């Protein structure tokens, strides 16, 4: 298990491929849990799990030598199984005593239906993180009228599918969809150009220039690029583009405007 978080952390500077992943059916995110606080080793852990569970899981992770800072421990509907989120790596399931880690899908069998509980939990966490990003740190392309829907797209400037998506921004806006870009450099070599884009006075123009393969000149600044990269890591982004709706539901990689309309369930008129 010691490979789990070191490998995930190393992805901060491991080149990832562009994504044209097929979309998933939309699902309503789980209800937000009421936050509670607990302190362990100078670490604040939120979530609705009992304090004893939060303490046990934090203690076990520390004793195991895993380099991961817990953000929240959330109860699931399955007894003694908790959804544990972290500051820099994707979430996992853990037993209440912290001894067992489970990476995979949790499904609930109901009457004539099967609900993917993992999707609901991932969407809940993604929504929390995405909506917490200040608008001033995003690159936003808005329709002329009031948006019918909002999507977030983790993007890199030289990813082929990212460039294809960007070439269709006008079509996306024309459908009433607001596109919010989040920086996700796929490798160390991509960090500088993404920072130049986010440090530009006119970011919309700069990202368009960069996606055409042209250089972008900008003064150094305190950019949000790496902070946004870490948010992507937390919610499981592993390629670009990665598109989410405003409820934190992962929609897929590159998605044409007409398909976005169907997935977002909005009128195209």
N, C-alpha and C positions, 0 to 999 in steps of 0.2 A: 504493500500500500504506500510505501514511501515514494513511489513513482508518481502518485496521483497529483499532488500539488506542485512539486518541482517541475513536472512536465507542463502543467497548465501555466505556471508562472513564466516558463521559458517562452511560451507562445507570444509574450509581449513583443518579442523581436524575431519570431519565426515567420517566414514568409508563408502567407496563406493564399489560396487561390480565389479567383473571382467566383461568385456563386450565381447560378441560374436555377437554384433549387425550385422544385415544384411547390406550389402553395398547399397549405393545410386548410381544412374547413375551419371557419371561425367558431370560437366558443366564448361564452360569457366568462370573464375572469372571476375567480373566487372572491368572496367578500373580504375586505381588508381586516386583518386581525387587529385587535386593540393592542397598542404597544405597551410593554412593561419594561422596566429596566432592571438590570442586575450587573454587579461588578465582580470581575474575576481577573486577578493579575493586571489591575489597572485597565481593564477592558470592559466597555459598556456593551451589553448584549440585549437587543430588543426582542420582541416576540411574545406570544401568549403561552409559551410552555412554562411549567412550574419552575421556580427559581432553582430548585434542587436539580432539575434536569439540565438547565442551562449551565449550572456550575459543573455538573458531572461531565458533560460533553466538552466544555472548555478545558477542564482539567485533563481529560483523557487525550485530547488533541495535543496539548502542551507536552504531556509525558511521552507521547509517541514520537515527538520530534518533528511533527508536521508543521511547516511554515505557512500557517493560514490564520488570518484574523477573522473571527466569527462576527457577523453583523446581526443575525437574528436566528432564533430557534423557534419554530412554529409547529404547533400540534397538527397532526393529520387525523383523519377519521379512523385510521388503523391504530389499534392500541399499541403503545410503546414505540411508535415510529414517528420521527420528527423530521421536518424539512429544515435543513440548516443552510443558511446563506452566508457568504463570505465577502470581504472587501475587494478581493482581487481575482477570485476564481469562481467557477460555476458552483451552484448549490448541489447538495447531496442529501440523501436520507441517512439518518443515524438512529440507532437504538437509544433509549432513554439513559442508559448507563454509559454511552459513548464508546462502547467496545466494538460495535459493528457499523460499517459504512456500506450503503447500498446505492449503486449508480444504475439507474434504469427507470422504467415506467411503472407507475402505480395506477391501476385501473379499479373502478368500483362497479360491481355488477348490480344493476337495478332491475326494475320491472320493464322488460322489453327494451333495455338500453344498457350500454356500457359507457361509462364516463371516464375519460383520461384525467385523473386527478393531477398528474404531473404537469400536464398542459395548463391547468388552471393555476397551479402554484407558480409556474414559470411566468405566466402572464401577469399575475399579481405583482411579482417582484419586478418584472420589467416595467410595468406601468409606474410603480413607485420611483424607480430610478430615472426613467425617461422624463417624467413630468417634473422631476426635481432639477433638471438641467435648466439654468436660466436662459431665457429666449435670446439674450444678448450674446450667448455663447454658441448659438446655432446659426446655420445659414438657411434662411427661410425663403422659399419661393411660394408666394400666395396667389390665389386666383383674384381676378378683378373684383368680384363680388364676395359676399360672406362665404367662407369655406363650408362645404357640405360635410367634409371629413378631413382629418389630419393623419398623415403618415410620417413616421420617422425612418430615415434610411442611413444606416452606417455605411460610409463610403470612403474609398481611396481614390486619389486623383488619376492613377494610371491603370486602374482595373478596367478591362474591356467592357464588361457588363455594366460597370458603374458609368462608363462613358455613354453606353447605349441608353441607359436610363436617363442620363442628363440630357441627351439629345432630344428626349421626348417630354421635357419639363413643361413646355408650352401646352402640349396635348393633355398632360396630367392636370395642369391648372385649369384648362378649358373645361374639364369635367367637374370642376368645383373642388378639387382636392389640393390641399396645402401640403407641400413637401418640405420636411425639416431635415436638413443634413446634419449628421454627427460624424466627427472625424474617427476613422479607424485605419491608420496606416498599417499595411500588411507586413512590413519589415522595417528594419532599422534605416534602410536607404530611403524609405518613403516618408520618414518623420519630418525632415527638413522642409520638403515642399508643402506638406500639409500645414506645417507651422507658418510658412510664408503666406499661404492662403488665408489662414485664420488671423494672421497679424495684419492683413491688408485692410486699408480704409474701406474699400469697396469689395467685400468678400464675395458677393454674387458674381461680380465681374471677374474676380481673381480665380474662383473655382471653375468658371467657364473657360478661362484662359488655360488653366492647368489641365483640364480635361481634354483640351485640344492638343496637348503635348508641348505647349509653349512655356517658357520660364516665367516665374512670378517673382518679382522683386518687392520686398517689403522689409521694413525695419524690424529688429528683434522686439519681441513683446512677451508678456507673460500669457502664453496661449493656453487654451483648455484642451489641446490635442491629446496629450497623454492621459489626462483625467477622463476624457471621453473614451479613449482606448480601453481604460480599465473598466469602465461601465459596461462596455461591450463584452469584455472577458467575464464579468460577473454574471451576465445573463446568457452567456453561452455562444456569442458570436464567434464564428470560425472562418468567415469568408465574407467578401463584399460583392455586390451590395447585400445588406440584410435589412429587410423592411418589416416594420411593426406598425400596427394600428394604434390608435390613441388609448385603447384598453390594454396595451402591452402584448397583444397576440401577435406571434410571429406569422407573417404572411408568406414569406419566401424570399428568393433572390430577385433577379430581374423580373418585373411583371409589367406587361403592356398596360396602357391607360384603360382600355376597355375591360380588361380582366380585373383591374383594380376596382373599377366601378361595381362589378358584380360581387367581388369579395367584400367590399365595404357596404354593399347593399344600399347604394344611393341612386338617385335618379340621374340619368345621363343627360337629361334635358336642361 
